[in-house]
Amino acid sequence: MDKHNIELDYSNMNAIPTYALYGEDDSASASWFHWETITSRSKLYGFRISAHRHDQLHQILYLERGEARVMIDGKTIDVAPPALVIVPPMTVHSFVFSSDVSGFVLTFYAQDVRAALADIGREANGLMEARIISPLDGVVAANELDHVVRRLVAEADRAAPGQVAALKARLTLLLIAAHRLERAAARESQESQQVSERHARAFLDLVDKHYRDTRKIAFYAGKLGITPTHLNRVCRQVLGNSALGVIERRILVEARRYLQFSTLSVKEIGILLGYPDPAYFSRFFAQRVGQGPQAVRDGLAGEPAND
């Protein structure tokens, strides 16, 4: 339930309140830029901001300290400081903050954000989509990001000649910082993916050589110069299975070949593949395939031969 006792029903978008600012209706007057601390509003609601959206407003939340659980269009993400949370117009979002939270909520008209992004360049248009951005040393460090946000807020708090132009310039600087971080994160992710793919290919080569000898993940990770945990992460990311699952999949491929094309007994096949206990090999095979090795062999023998 929100402040106005509106039941939040994600299956009916009309039930999700649309605010100018959270808890205020669209008739509330506002300048083209509004800022407030995260604490000032969230504390009134027990540090929980229910699901809502904004019509023509583009928000940037700067999480300086504390923690936040952010829901953006149904996806929930735990955010650690420092970070920027970009919330474009009509994005359904909610927040749960820790009680020690600090930072700012910066609210702009979407048209002004679009104008600033146009000056930066087409590649910056991704900032019109919801995302979470963290500082990165060598690109925009945490202290630099904090400085950019605070200078924007400070400019808003002083009435001085050229204030609107200065605010728009500082908005542009903030968006440039976010854009640079976003591009750097994309490059870093791409490079990480390339390294993961190299590790995955090297792992598959090692499995081809050693699957009969060992199923110990530490052995393969040591050969690759990474930890077993990292190897499992790479396998799940690139190969869609755990490291052990990849090894066992290779063993089962070879087992099927022997069952179909050799006269070796099930016991002999198990020993050849590193399973000296025939009962254990049969159980392993049945658990992974759905039927025992002998049943598979019988079924393969009954298949018509290719012409």
Beta strands, then each sheet from edge to edge (+ up, - down):
strand 1: 18-19
strand 2: 33-37
strand 3: 48-54
strand 4: 57-65
strand 5: 68-72
strand 6: 75-79
strand 7: 83-87
strand 8: 93-97
strand 9: 102-109
strand 10: 131-133
sheet 1: 1+ 3+ 8- 5+ 6-
sheet 2: 2+ 9- 4+ 7- 10+
end
